[in-house]
Amino acid sequence: MPSRLPALAATLAMALAANAAMPTAALAMTRLGSGERAICLLSPGRSPECWSSLRSLSRVEGAGCHAQGLPAALHSTTPALGFSGGLRHACALLAQGQVVCWGGSALGALGNGDTRSRDLALPQSVALPEMVVELAAGFDGACARLASGAVHCWGVTGRSNTLRSLFRVDPSPRPILLPGSATAIGYGAHHACAVVDDGSAWCWGFNRAGALGDGSLRTALRPVRVEGSQRWRQIAPGFLQTCALDEHGRAWCWGANYSGQLGISDTRKIRLEPSRVEGVPALRQLASGSAHSCGIDAKHKVWCWGSNVQGAVGSGDPDPVRGARRVVLPGPASQLVATENGSCALVAGRPWCWGIAPMPEAGIWHGPRQLPRGQPCPGPSPSDPA
């Protein structure tokens, strides 16, 4: 991990300050965004806050006010629609439907045409043909869903950090050929997925454990259809697995099952076809991390399954949770996000997190804890060199 990345909050503030707010009801709500090891809280009329478990992501250069892991508040009240981060980069969806990215530019992760290995503190505009309505980032890339239903992606497709595989690099956004208009997208570590308007799901990228759901173990650089007759509503790729909600809110997962991440009692290591998650009611939202997933039901209760070695399922038992288990929170959850080895839920407008805490040296939280409020920190000036 590079040792000198910009502060997430301060850099996002610079991007937001340069864009006028879009006066729409879609912005009048508090929301969470997440990366592999960071989360951001975006609140209308207030400065967003970001937290990260890595010092290199969470501190403002030279300021030192993150020494105890306290978040920095942004210096802009311009709302953002979303935040999504990868392993060495992060991207924001701005209020006018534009996307900017910053951080590590290697392998085209910033979408600005650059593949050199360097860290860019200034937000880089991603050239997309129309307004973006959804943003999702993976380890080394990102995808955007446009207002028309088209999907454009940049960075790496199909690459694994640990295993050799076929992959391609797109330093600028490339349109993804789908059989219809996308209604939802998701990006895991090394693979991405989209749901299209006929209810089918399509995935592409690394597939050594069957995360693409096409019944094979072949990496695919173009979308392949997820097997089954379900009509999908939302899709949440993880590291080597993918989970999705069908039109009735039922949760299904496929791919790797080494740590119970498919939410089934079956202990087979890999399932190539969608399997129904056990012990969970119908869900309204889903999020996946490295080897765990969580969802919110109609009563705003949170359920998780998968690897719990680092507390990502929200209980003190380190054994894999094969089947959903409820996470006890102090109130109803309105939104849920997952980091690489943790989860956070929005309760009464504030994030409650468990697993690897999104603050430096905070360690593992085996049950939900509320993140501290931000303290203002000076951010980099827009005139700073990139």
VEXTIDREN-23733 format. One record per residue (C-alpha): residue number from 1; x, y, z. Coordinates in pm, 1 decimal. Each point is the difference from the previous one (the first is absolute). Layout:
resi:X:Y:Z
NUM:X:Y:Z
...
This chain:
resi:X:Y:Z
1:0.0:0.0:0.0
2:147.7:341.0:-92.1
3:96.1:204.1:305.8
4:-116.5:339.9:-127.9
5:-360.3:7.5:-113.9
6:-221.4:307.4:46.5
7:-257.7:22.3:274.7
8:-328.6:-132.4:-131.2
9:-210.5:271.2:156.4
10:219.9:292.9:-93.9
11:37.8:-113.3:-360.1
12:-371.7:-62.8:-35.8
13:-58.9:352.0:135.2
14:212.6:146.2:-279.0
15:-202.7:-187.6:-259.6
16:-334.3:103.8:146.7
17:97.9:365.7:35.7
18:45.6:22.9:-377.1
19:-352.0:-129.3:-77.5
20:-334.2:165.4:65.5
21:-258.0:-204.9:186.5
22:-284.4:-159.7:-193.7
23:-332.3:107.6:161.4
24:-167.0:-338.6:5.9
25:-179.1:-202.6:264.1
26:246.9:-282.5:-64.1
27:261.3:202.1:188.5
28:-217.6:70.2:304.0
29:112.6:-306.7:191.6
30:299.3:-115.0:199.4
31:191.4:-285.1:-160.8
32:312.0:-209.6:47.2
33:260.5:-84.0:-260.8
34:278.3:-253.5:40.5
35:331.7:-120.1:-133.3
36:211.3:-303.5:77.9
37:124.8:157.2:324.6
38:-186.6:328.7:30.0
39:-349.8:144.9:35.4
40:-143.9:347.9:-51.4
41:-314.3:151.8:148.9
42:-176.1:241.8:-236.4
43:-258.3:222.4:167.3
44:-201.3:278.1:-169.4
45:100.6:345.4:120.1
46:297.0:-131.0:198.1
47:361.9:-74.1:-70.3
48:47.6:-369.4:-84.5
49:221.7:-209.4:223.8
50:236.1:-284.3:-96.7
51:174.4:-267.7:201.9
52:265.0:-256.1:-96.4
53:188.0:-278.7:175.9
54:317.0:107.0:-183.9
55:201.5:299.6:109.1
56:99.3:63.9:-359.6
57:-366.3:46.2:-92.8
58:-130.3:175.6:307.5
59:253.0:266.8:92.0
60:38.3:345.2:-145.2
61:360.3:52.0:-108.2
62:182.6:205.7:262.3
63:-306.0:56.0:217.4
64:22.9:-300.1:229.1
65:-355.1:37.5:125.9
66:-79.1:-363.0:-87.3
67:258.0:-133.2:244.3
68:-274.8:-149.5:217.5
69:-204.5:-111.8:-297.8
70:-241.4:293.3:11.6
71:-164.0:79.7:-333.9
72:43.2:330.6:-181.9
73:-310.2:195.0:-94.6
74:-16.7:127.8:-353.5
75:7.5:373.2:-56.6
76:-287.8:6.9:-248.7
77:-373.0:-24.5:53.2
78:-59.8:-92.3:-364.9
79:-171.0:-340.1:2.5
80:141.9:-305.1:-172.2
81:-206.0:-289.5:-126.2
82:248.9:-268.6:89.4
83:348.3:-117.4:89.9
84:166.7:-328.6:-97.2
85:359.1:-101.3:58.7
86:240.4:-272.0:-107.2
87:324.3:-121.1:146.1
88:214.7:299.6:-99.1
89:-249.4:241.3:-152.7
90:-337.2:158.0:69.3
91:-274.5:156.8:-212.3
92:-289.6:233.8:68.8
93:-327.5:50.4:-180.3
94:-65.3:373.9:7.5
95:-333.6:174.5:16.9
96:-5.4:80.0:-371.3
97:46.3:-366.3:-93.3
98:373.3:32.2:-64.4
99:267.9:-236.8:131.2
100:343.6:88.0:135.5
101:268.3:-238.2:128.5
102:324.2:43.6:191.1
103:277.4:-207.2:158.3
104:206.5:-267.1:-173.8
105:-10.1:29.5:-378.9
106:169.2:-333.6:-80.2
107:-185.5:-228.2:-243.9
108:-240.7:276.3:-99.2
109:-193.6:-0.8:327.6
110:-74.7:374.1:-16.4
111:-157.0:-14.0:-346.3
112:193.1:307.0:-118.2
113:206.8:-179.6:-264.5
114:303.1:-36.9:227.6
115:153.1:-339.9:82.1
116:315.6:124.6:171.4
117:52.8:-105.9:360.0
118:-37.7:325.5:190.3
119:-224.3:152.7:262.5
120:-216.1:293.8:-108.8
121:-136.6:220.9:276.4
122:-215.0:214.7:-226.1
123:-327.8:-157.7:-116.2
124:18.1:-113.1:-361.4
125:-308.6:39.4:-219.6
126:-121.9:-319.4:-166.6
127:-126.4:70.6:-352.1
128:-342.1:-159.9:-33.4
129:-257.0:75.7:-272.3
130:-294.5:80.6:227.8
131:-119.5:34.9:356.9
132:99.6:-280.3:237.7
133:-261.2:-140.2:240.0
134:199.3:-278.2:170.3
135:367.6:-55.0:75.1
136:183.8:-314.6:113.2
137:373.9:-55.9:52.2
138:211.6:-313.9:34.7
139:361.6:-61.5:96.5
140:149.7:152.0:-316.3
141:-289.9:147.7:-194.7
142:-353.2:137.0:-0.2
143:-325.9:-3.0:-194.9
144:-266.8:264.9:-52.5
145:-365.1:-50.6:-90.3
146:-123.8:280.9:-219.5
147:-348.7:154.0:-9.3
148:-71.4:-184.6:-324.7
149:80.1:-338.1:157.4
150:338.0:-32.4:-170.6
151:296.4:-119.2:209.3
152:355.1:127.2:-43.0
153:300.1:-142.6:188.5
154:368.2:84.1:35.6
155:307.3:-150.1:164.3
156:68.0:-373.3:11.0
157:-237.5:-277.2:-106.0
158:73.8:-358.6:106.9
159:324.4:50.9:190.2
160:67.9:-176.8:330.2
161:250.7:126.3:256.0
162:106.8:-353.8:86.1
163:-71.6:-226.7:-299.3
164:97.1:24.8:-365.4
165:-292.3:63.2:-231.9
166:-96.8:161.3:-326.5
167:-71.6:370.4:45.2
168:-26.2:329.1:-183.7
169:75.1:361.7:94.2
170:-220.9:291.5:-104.3
171:151.3:334.5:106.8
172:-312.8:182.0:-122.2
173:-367.9:-98.1:28.6
174:-103.3:-284.0:-231.6
175:-366.0:-79.9:-76.0
176:-106.6:-346.2:118.7
177:-207.6:-197.4:-248.9
178:-318.1:-107.1:180.1
179:-324.1:-141.7:-147.4
180:-212.1:278.5:148.2
181:-0.9:313.2:213.1
182:163.3:-46.8:338.3
183:-213.1:61.5:307.8
184:269.7:-79.2:258.9
185:375.5:-61.7:9.3
186:252.1:-134.8:248.7
187:376.8:-40.3:13.3
188:185.8:-248.9:217.2
189:374.1:-40.3:36.7
190:73.4:-125.6:-351.3
191:-337.4:-40.8:-171.0
192:-301.2:216.7:-77.7
193:-367.7:-71.4:-63.7
194:-309.6:172.0:-134.0
195:-373.1:-66.0:9.7
196:-182.5:96.1:-320.0
197:-360.6:96.6:-65.0
198:-122.7:-353.8:-74.9
199:110.6:-108.9:349.5
200:300.3:-202.4:-112.6
201:343.7:46.9:161.1
202:330.8:12.7:-184.2
203:351.7:-16.1:145.6
204:354.2:29.5:-132.7
205:353.8:-20.9:137.2
206:195.3:-249.5:211.0
207:-180.5:-333.0:40.9
208:232.9:-252.6:161.3
209:-264.9:-85.0:263.3
210:-316.0:39.7:-206.5
211:-93.6:354.1:108.4
212:-132.3:82.7:-348.8
213:-282.3:-249.9:45.0
214:4.7:-138.6:-355.4
215:69.2:-357.2:112.8
216:369.1:12.1:-90.2
217:335.2:91.9:151.8
218:114.5:194.5:-305.8
219:98.0:364.6:35.0
220:-206.3:212.4:-240.6
221:94.0:342.5:-131.9
222:-352.1:45.9:-139.3
223:-326.3:-41.9:192.3
224:-135.5:-352.3:45.9
225:-350.7:-75.2:122.9
226:-59.9:-119.4:354.9
227:-175.1:-336.1:-11.2
228:-352.9:-46.7:130.3
229:-350.2:126.6:-68.4
230:-7.1:266.6:270.6
231:-82.0:359.2:-82.7
232:267.3:197.4:181.4
233:-37.9:338.2:168.7
234:337.9:72.6:161.4
235:343.8:-161.3:-25.6
236:294.6:17.4:240.6
237:329.8:-160.6:-112.0
238:257.8:-79.4:267.7
239:352.6:-141.5:-24.6
240:-55.9:-350.2:-142.1
241:-378.8:-9.6:38.3
242:-305.2:193.3:-110.0
243:-333.3:50.6:174.3
244:-319.9:145.2:-143.9
245:-363.0:72.0:82.8
246:-279.3:-125.4:-221.6
247:-320.8:191.6:-71.4
248:-153.4:-131.2:323.7
249:295.5:106.8:215.9
250:131.5:-354.1:42.9
251:378.7:-18.2:35.4
252:207.1:-235.7:-216.1
253:376.8:-50.2:-19.0
254:247.2:-193.1:-216.1
255:375.7:-52.0:-33.7
256:243.7:-68.8:283.8
257:-134.2:-148.3:322.7
258:323.3:-56.2:192.7
259:-117.6:211.9:292.4
260:-375.1:-34.6:-25.6
261:-31.3:308.9:-220.5
262:-287.9:-153.6:-196.4
263:-218.8:-10.2:310.8
264:-83.9:-370.2:-31.4
265:58.3:-300.8:227.1
266:161.1:-190.1:-288.9
267:376.7:-8.3:63.3
268:106.7:-51.7:-361.9
269:277.2:246.3:-85.3
270:-153.8:126.5:-324.2
271:-353.7:26.3:-135.5
272:-29.2:87.8:-368.2
273:-373.9:70.8:9.2
274:-201.3:245.6:216.2
275:-87.4:-145.5:340.6
276:-268.7:144.1:227.5
277:139.8:156.9:317.7
278:-137.2:-182.3:302.9
279:-171.0:153.4:302.7
280:-57.0:349.3:-135.7
281:-329.8:175.6:-77.9
282:-59.7:201.3:-316.4
283:254.7:280.8:-27.0
284:-19.9:352.9:-137.7
285:375.6:59.2:-32.0
286:317.2:-211.0:-21.4
287:374.0:64.6:38.0
288:299.4:-236.0:-35.5
289:355.0:14.8:131.8
290:296.6:-227.9:-51.6
291:-160.5:-315.8:142.8
292:-322.3:120.5:161.3
293:-330.3:161.2:-93.0
294:-268.5:189.7:188.0
295:-352.2:114.7:-79.2
296:-280.6:216.5:138.4
297:-351.4:-143.1:20.2
298:-335.0:177.5:-30.7
299:-1.3:71.4:374.8
300:344.7:165.9:-28.7
301:175.8:-281.8:182.9
302:348.1:-108.8:-112.6
303:102.7:-357.8:-81.0
304:351.8:-124.9:-84.2
305:171.6:-323.2:-103.1
306:345.1:-126.4:-96.4
307:346.8:36.2:150.1
308:6.0:135.6:353.7
309:369.4:-41.8:79.6
310:33.3:378.5:1.2
311:-346.6:71.9:134.4
312:-164.3:92.7:-331.2
313:-317.8:-193.4:82.4
314:-42.0:192.2:325.1
315:34.4:-265.7:270.1
316:280.3:-119.5:225.8
317:14.9:-350.1:-146.0
318:291.5:-28.6:-248.0
319:-148.1:-302.9:-177.4
320:-157.0:48.1:-343.9
321:-369.4:88.0:11.8
322:-165.4:-241.1:-245.7
323:-345.5:151.2:-19.9
324:-109.6:350.6:91.2
325:36.0:135.3:351.1
326:-160.7:318.2:128.6
327:220.1:290.9:109.6
328:-139.8:184.9:300.6
329:2.8:377.1:-52.0
330:-133.4:284.7:220.5
331:-269.4:88.2:-251.7
332:-135.3:-55.6:-352.4
333:262.9:-3.9:-277.2
334:-70.9:212.7:-307.3
335:305.0:-98.2:-206.2
336:284.6:-249.1:0.8
337:350.1:-9.6:-148.5
338:283.4:-251.8:14.9
339:374.9:50.0:2.3
340:255.7:-272.2:-69.6
341:-33.1:-154.3:347.0
342:-268.5:202.5:169.6
343:-351.2:140.2:-21.1
344:-173.8:326.0:91.2
345:-368.3:85.3:37.9
346:-159.5:343.1:9.6
347:-205.5:37.2:319.1
348:-167.0:332.5:78.9
349:231.8:172.8:-245.1
350:325.0:-133.0:150.0
351:216.9:-298.5:-104.9
352:26.6:-303.6:225.7
353:275.6:-240.8:-104.4
354:136.4:-344.9:80.5
355:290.9:-213.2:-123.5
356:327.7:171.2:-89.2
357:-69.4:350.1:128.9
358:36.3:276.9:-259.5
359:249.3:191.5:215.4
360:378.1:-41.4:42.5
361:103.0:-242.5:275.0
362:-359.0:-44.7:118.7
363:24.6:-375.9:-54.8
364:-294.2:-239.5:-26.9
365:-348.0:88.2:124.2
366:-193.7:-320.2:65.9
367:-323.8:191.5:43.2
368:-141.2:327.3:-133.1
369:153.9:325.0:123.8
370:-83.7:354.4:-100.2
371:274.6:186.8:-182.7
372:116.0:325.2:161.9
373:-100.4:329.2:-154.1
374:245.0:181.3:-219.5
375:232.7:278.0:101.7
376:92.1:268.9:-254.2
377:340.5:-47.7:-159.9
378:167.6:220.5:-261.2
379:-19.1:-159.3:-343.3
380:230.4:37.2:-298.5
381:-43.0:316.7:-200.1
382:-149.0:-28.9:-351.7
383:321.4:160.7:-119.8
384:216.0:-282.4:133.5
385:188.5:-188.6:-275.0
386:-148.8:-334.6:-102.8
